[in-house]
Amino acid sequence: MALPRRSRSSARLIRRLVFCLAATAALQARADVVNLIEGTTFKQGQGGAVRGTVQSESSSEVVVSLGNATIRVPTDQIASVEYQGQPASMQLGETRERAGQLAAAAAEFAKAATEAAGKPFIVEAARFREAKCLADLALTDPTRVGEAVGRLSAFLQTASKGRHAAAALETLAKLHIHAKDYAAAEAAVAELAKIPLAADHAAILKARVLVKQANFAAAGAELDRLIEASPDGSAQRREARLTKVEALIGEKKFADAESLVRQVIADSPAEDALAQSPAYNALGDCLVAANRPKEALLAYLHTDLLYSKDKEQHPRALHQISQLFRRLGQTIRADEYAQRLKQEYPNSPWANASQ
């Protein structure tokens, strides 16, 4: 029995719709995926991402084509990019990095850079991720600072205009600050400031250098401006406030420092280790400076018990816990934490400071 004309038209329409949906799904499966940051202000993404073919990358934007459309994604709205055709070693490197296996992750990213020869966007991303892992390793092992600085500097020589330039310069500046090479940090910050979307990050790092040099008044004035200009809940605002806490401690304004750092803790998600661990350590620093050792101990214990995945902040917390237990007359507990520090972070400067 033949279908009525309207039924036949409906059936054809459904088949076309199914075909279009299948074609779209296949196209998306073959696409590059530009993942956007949480809370992004970029409106052209769907499901937190922009899918298509990456046409170009720069320090300011990533250009993506999808059919006849061209989408320009600002780099400060990008969390990561998954490239179609990237080698399996790239994904393995990311998995190792999330697990804290930084040396293994760096090796996988170096392998990915070799395997992706002829695919410049993937090669550049892999080379940056390798350098970033080496820099993170150097934060707990000063013997690796030279290697990390060299790798970052070599990367920037060929990728100074690329998508990762700002992140590489920021990492390099932080590494120099950690190593107390403030002249080199200032040079990296000056280059970072030339990238328009990174100007505020550069200003925060510049203020941090001023704090480390005990120029608290100048740092505080700049940080007040940045805090006022930064959106509520942004990482930029959090970093500026935590740096301001350091400046207030340096000025012996302990009540103001404590109030500000407790605001940071309250405003940050409890599960966000990269926000909470430096905040609790800063709270501990404030309470130590204010001669409140028992309360300071509780602050550092928060970092140890809840946020030990932060390999930059965790050894500092272990060191301070050991010192505070010793100060409070609990020698056995002090020795226990000192031993943990040596076992978990044998090359950390904090381990040597606890001896």
C-alpha positions as CSV (number, residue, x, y, z in Angstrom):
1,M,0.0,0.0,0.0
2,A,1.5,3.4,-1.0
3,L,2.0,6.0,1.6
4,P,0.1,9.3,1.2
5,R,2.1,12.1,-0.4
6,R,2.4,14.0,2.9
7,S,3.7,10.8,4.7
8,R,6.3,10.3,1.9
9,S,7.4,13.9,2.3
10,S,7.7,13.5,6.0
11,A,9.8,10.3,5.6
12,R,12.2,12.0,3.2
13,L,12.5,15.0,5.7
14,I,13.3,12.6,8.5
15,R,15.9,10.8,6.4
16,R,17.6,14.0,5.4
17,L,17.6,15.1,9.1
18,V,19.2,11.8,10.2
19,F,21.8,12.1,7.4
20,C,22.6,15.7,8.4
21,L,22.9,14.8,12.1
22,A,25.2,11.8,11.2
23,A,27.3,14.0,8.9
24,T,27.6,16.7,11.6
25,A,28.6,14.0,14.2
26,A,31.2,12.6,11.9
27,L,32.6,16.1,11.2
28,Q,32.8,16.9,14.9
29,A,34.6,13.6,15.5
30,R,37.2,14.6,13.0
31,A,37.5,18.2,14.3
32,D,39.9,20.0,16.5
33,V,38.4,20.9,19.9
34,V,39.1,24.2,21.6
35,N,38.0,23.8,25.2
36,L,37.0,27.0,26.9
37,I,37.8,28.1,30.5
38,E,35.2,27.6,33.2
39,G,33.0,30.7,33.3
40,T,34.1,31.8,29.9
41,T,32.8,35.1,28.5
42,F,33.1,33.8,24.9
43,K,29.6,33.2,23.5
44,Q,30.3,31.3,20.3
45,G,31.2,28.0,21.9
46,Q,28.8,25.1,22.4
47,G,29.0,22.9,25.4
48,G,32.1,24.7,26.6
49,A,34.0,24.2,23.4
50,V,34.6,25.4,19.8
51,R,34.9,22.6,17.3
52,G,36.3,22.9,13.8
53,T,39.7,23.1,12.1
54,V,42.4,25.3,13.7
55,Q,43.6,27.5,10.9
56,S,46.1,29.7,12.9
57,E,47.3,30.5,16.4
58,S,48.8,33.6,17.9
59,S,49.4,35.1,21.3
60,S,46.0,36.8,21.1
61,E,43.7,34.3,19.3
62,V,43.1,30.9,17.8
63,V,41.2,31.0,14.5
64,V,38.9,28.1,13.9
65,S,37.0,27.3,10.7
66,L,33.8,25.3,10.6
67,G,32.2,25.0,7.2
68,N,31.9,28.5,5.8
69,A,32.2,30.1,9.3
70,T,35.4,31.5,10.9
71,I,35.5,31.7,14.7
72,R,38.2,33.7,16.5
73,V,38.7,32.5,20.0
74,P,40.7,34.8,22.4
75,T,43.6,32.9,24.0
76,D,42.6,34.1,27.5
77,Q,39.4,32.1,27.1
78,I,41.1,28.9,26.1
79,A,41.7,26.1,28.6
80,S,43.2,23.6,26.2
81,V,43.1,22.4,22.6
82,E,42.6,18.8,21.4
83,Y,44.0,18.5,17.9
84,Q,42.6,16.0,15.5
85,G,45.3,13.5,14.7
86,Q,47.5,14.2,17.7
87,P,49.6,11.2,18.7
88,A,48.6,8.9,21.6
89,S,51.7,10.1,23.5
90,M,50.1,13.5,23.8
91,Q,47.1,12.1,25.7
92,L,49.4,9.8,27.8
93,G,51.5,12.9,28.7
94,E,48.4,14.7,29.9
95,T,47.4,11.6,32.0
96,R,50.9,11.4,33.6
97,E,50.8,15.1,34.3
98,R,47.4,14.9,36.1
99,A,48.8,12.0,38.2
100,G,51.8,14.2,39.3
101,Q,54.2,12.0,37.3
102,L,56.0,15.0,35.9
103,A,59.2,13.5,34.6
104,A,57.3,10.7,32.8
105,A,54.9,13.3,31.4
106,A,57.7,15.5,30.1
107,A,59.2,12.4,28.3
108,E,55.8,11.7,26.7
109,F,55.4,15.2,25.5
110,A,58.9,15.2,24.0
111,K,57.9,12.0,22.2
112,A,54.7,13.6,21.0
113,A,56.7,16.5,19.5
114,T,58.8,14.1,17.5
115,E,55.8,11.9,16.4
116,A,53.8,15.0,15.3
117,A,56.5,16.2,12.9
118,G,54.8,18.2,10.1
119,K,51.9,19.3,12.4
120,P,53.2,22.6,13.8
121,F,50.4,23.3,16.2
122,I,50.7,19.9,17.9
123,V,54.5,20.2,18.0
124,E,54.4,23.6,19.6
125,A,51.8,22.4,22.2
126,A,53.9,19.3,23.1
127,R,57.1,21.3,23.4
128,F,55.4,23.8,25.7
129,R,53.9,21.1,27.9
130,E,57.3,19.4,28.2
131,A,58.9,22.6,29.3
132,K,56.0,23.3,31.7
133,C,56.4,19.9,33.3
134,L,60.2,20.4,33.7
135,A,59.5,23.8,35.3
136,D,57.0,22.3,37.8
137,L,59.7,19.7,38.7
138,A,62.2,22.4,39.3
139,L,59.8,24.0,41.9
140,T,60.6,21.1,44.2
141,D,64.1,20.2,42.9
142,P,66.5,23.2,42.6
143,T,69.0,21.0,40.7
144,R,66.5,21.1,37.7
145,V,66.1,24.9,37.5
146,G,68.8,25.3,34.9
147,E,67.3,22.6,32.7
148,A,63.8,24.1,33.0
149,V,65.0,27.6,32.3
150,G,66.9,26.5,29.3
151,R,64.0,24.5,27.9
152,L,61.5,27.4,28.3
153,S,64.0,29.9,26.8
154,A,64.6,27.6,23.8
155,F,60.9,27.3,23.3
156,L,60.3,31.0,23.4
157,Q,63.0,31.6,20.7
158,T,60.8,29.8,18.2
159,A,57.3,30.4,19.6
160,S,57.4,34.0,20.9
161,K,54.3,34.9,18.8
162,G,52.4,31.6,19.4
163,R,49.5,30.6,21.6
164,H,51.7,29.5,24.5
165,A,54.0,32.5,24.6
166,A,52.3,34.2,27.5
167,A,52.0,31.0,29.6
168,A,55.7,30.2,28.9
169,L,56.8,33.7,30.0
170,E,54.7,33.5,33.1
171,T,56.1,30.1,34.0
172,L,59.6,31.4,33.4
173,A,59.1,34.5,35.6
174,K,57.6,32.3,38.4
175,L,60.6,30.0,38.1
176,H,63.1,32.9,38.4
177,I,61.1,34.3,41.4
178,H,61.3,30.8,43.1
179,A,65.0,30.7,42.4
180,K,65.4,34.3,43.8
181,D,66.8,35.5,40.5
182,Y,64.8,38.8,40.5
183,A,66.6,40.5,37.7
184,A,65.8,37.6,35.3
185,A,62.2,37.5,36.6
186,E,61.8,41.2,35.8
187,A,63.1,40.6,32.3
188,A,60.6,37.8,31.7
189,V,57.8,40.0,33.2
190,A,58.7,42.9,30.9
191,E,58.3,40.6,27.8
192,L,55.1,39.2,29.2
193,A,53.7,42.8,29.6
194,K,54.1,43.3,25.8
195,I,51.3,40.7,25.2
196,P,48.1,42.6,25.5
197,L,45.9,39.8,27.0
198,A,48.7,39.1,29.5
199,A,49.3,42.6,30.8
200,D,47.5,42.1,34.1
201,H,49.3,38.8,34.7
202,A,52.5,40.7,34.2
203,A,51.5,43.4,36.6
204,I,50.8,40.8,39.3
205,L,54.2,39.1,38.8
206,K,55.9,42.5,38.9
207,A,54.2,43.2,42.2
208,R,55.3,39.8,43.5
209,V,58.9,40.7,42.6
210,L,58.5,44.0,44.6
211,V,57.2,42.0,47.6
212,K,60.2,39.7,47.5
213,Q,62.4,42.7,47.4
214,A,60.6,44.1,50.4
215,N,59.2,47.1,48.5
216,F,55.8,46.6,50.1
217,A,54.3,50.0,49.6
218,A,54.8,50.0,45.8
219,A,53.6,46.5,45.5
220,G,50.5,47.2,47.6
221,A,49.4,50.2,45.5
222,E,49.7,48.3,42.2
223,L,47.8,45.3,43.7
224,D,45.0,47.5,45.0
225,R,44.5,48.6,41.4
226,L,44.5,45.1,40.0
227,I,42.1,43.8,42.6
228,E,39.7,46.5,41.9
229,A,39.9,45.9,38.1
230,S,39.6,42.1,38.3
231,P,36.3,40.3,37.9
232,D,34.9,38.6,41.1
233,G,35.9,34.9,41.2
234,S,38.7,35.2,38.6
235,A,42.0,33.6,39.1
236,Q,43.6,36.9,38.4
237,R,41.8,38.5,41.3
238,R,42.8,35.6,43.6
239,E,46.4,35.9,42.6
240,A,46.4,39.6,43.2
241,R,44.8,39.2,46.6
242,L,47.2,36.5,47.8
243,T,50.2,38.7,46.7
244,K,48.6,41.6,48.6
245,V,48.5,39.3,51.7
246,E,52.3,38.8,51.4
247,A,52.7,42.6,51.2
248,L,50.6,43.1,54.3
249,I,52.5,40.6,56.2
250,G,55.7,42.4,55.3
251,E,54.2,45.6,56.6
252,K,53.2,43.8,59.8
253,K,49.5,44.5,59.1
254,F,48.6,41.0,60.3
255,A,44.9,41.6,61.0
256,D,44.4,43.0,57.5
257,A,46.4,40.1,56.0
258,E,44.3,37.5,57.9
259,S,41.0,39.1,56.9
260,L,42.0,39.2,53.2
261,V,43.3,35.6,53.0
262,R,40.2,34.3,54.7
263,Q,38.1,36.0,52.1
264,V,40.2,34.3,49.4
265,I,39.6,30.9,51.1
266,A,35.8,31.6,51.4
267,D,35.6,32.7,47.8
268,S,37.4,29.7,46.3
269,P,35.8,26.3,45.7
270,A,36.8,23.9,48.5
271,E,38.0,21.3,46.0
272,D,40.3,23.7,44.1
273,A,43.7,22.7,45.4
274,L,45.6,25.3,43.3
275,A,43.5,28.0,44.9
276,Q,43.2,26.7,48.5
277,S,46.7,25.4,49.1
278,P,48.5,28.7,48.6
279,A,45.7,30.5,50.5
280,Y,46.0,28.2,53.6
281,N,49.8,28.4,53.5
282,A,49.5,32.2,53.3
283,L,47.1,32.1,56.3
284,G,49.7,30.0,58.1
285,D,52.4,32.6,57.3
286,C,50.2,35.4,58.6
287,L,49.5,33.6,61.9
288,V,53.1,32.6,62.4
289,A,54.1,36.3,61.9
290,A,51.4,37.3,64.4
291,N,52.8,34.8,67.0
292,R,49.8,32.5,66.9
293,P,51.6,29.1,66.3
294,K,48.7,26.8,67.2
295,E,46.3,28.4,64.7
296,A,49.1,28.6,62.1
297,L,49.6,24.8,62.6
298,L,46.0,24.2,61.7
299,A,46.3,26.3,58.6
300,Y,49.3,24.4,57.3
301,L,47.6,21.0,58.2
302,H,44.8,21.9,55.8
303,T,47.3,22.0,53.0
304,D,48.8,18.7,54.0
305,L,45.6,16.8,54.6
306,L,43.4,18.2,51.8
307,Y,45.6,19.7,49.1
308,S,48.8,17.6,49.0
309,K,48.5,17.3,45.2
310,D,49.9,20.8,44.9
311,K,53.6,19.9,44.7
312,E,54.7,23.5,45.0
313,Q,52.8,24.3,48.2
314,H,52.8,20.9,49.9
315,P,56.5,20.7,50.8
316,R,56.4,24.2,52.2
317,A,53.5,23.2,54.4
318,L,55.3,20.0,55.7
319,H,58.3,22.2,56.6
320,Q,56.2,24.7,58.5
321,I,54.3,21.9,60.3
322,S,57.6,20.3,61.4
323,Q,58.9,23.7,62.7
324,L,55.7,24.5,64.5
325,F,55.5,21.1,66.3
326,R,59.1,21.6,67.4
327,R,58.2,25.1,68.6
328,L,55.3,23.7,70.6
329,G,57.5,21.1,72.2
330,Q,56.1,18.1,70.3
331,T,59.5,16.8,69.1
332,I,58.3,13.4,68.0
333,R,55.6,14.9,65.7
334,A,58.2,17.4,64.5
335,D,60.6,14.6,63.5
336,E,57.7,12.7,61.9
337,Y,56.9,15.5,59.5
338,A,60.6,16.3,58.8
339,Q,61.1,12.7,57.8
340,R,58.0,12.7,55.6
341,L,59.3,15.9,53.9
342,K,62.7,14.2,53.2
343,Q,61.0,11.0,51.8
344,E,58.4,12.7,49.6
345,Y,60.5,15.7,48.5
346,P,64.2,14.7,48.9
347,N,65.5,17.5,46.6
348,S,63.3,20.2,47.8
349,P,64.9,23.2,49.5
350,W,62.3,22.9,52.2
351,A,63.7,19.5,53.0
352,N,67.2,21.0,53.5
353,A,65.7,23.8,55.6
354,S,64.1,21.3,58.0
355,Q,67.4,19.6,58.8
